[in-house]
Amino acid sequence: MSKAPSKPAKLSPSKPSTKSAAKRGRPSLFEDTGVIQVLVKEPPHRTGSGRDKYSRKIKNGMTVAAAVKAGVPRQQVWSLLSREVISIS
């Protein structure tokens, strides 16, 4: 009679240090202190949609941090930037 193979011991995941965790992910395409300039007169999204609500919250002279604090996701800011609806300086 042969013994059943034993299971390997479970390794506990190591917690990343705070220094390495801060450097994870992609670098931001724009700084939080960047000033937003709206380049279009009307929001380009369908009225009443989620994107329309976000784009209406963004105003000229607002910083990126203020837009995020107002409830606009950073991804939406990037999306509007890539579609040339806004510019960030």
Residue pairs with C-beta under 8 A, 6 or more apart in sequence:
16 24
28 74
29 78
29 81
30 64
30 77
30 78
30 81
30 88
31 64
32 63
32 64
32 65
32 68
33 63
33 64
33 65
34 63
34 64
34 88
34 89
35 61
35 62
35 63
35 88
35 89
36 58
36 59
36 60
36 61
36 62
36 63
36 64
36 67
36 77
36 86
36 87
36 88
37 60
37 61
37 86
37 87
37 88
37 89
38 58
38 59
38 60
38 85
38 86
39 84
39 85
39 86
39 87
40 85
43 51
43 52
43 55
43 56
43 85
44 55
44 83
44 85
45 51
45 52
45 55
46 52
51 76
51 79
54 71
54 72
54 73
54 76
55 76
55 80
55 85
57 67
57 70
57 71
57 72
58 67
58 70
58 72
58 77
58 80
58 86
62 70
64 74
64 77
64 88
67 77
68 74
68 77
77 86
77 88
80 86
81 87
81 88
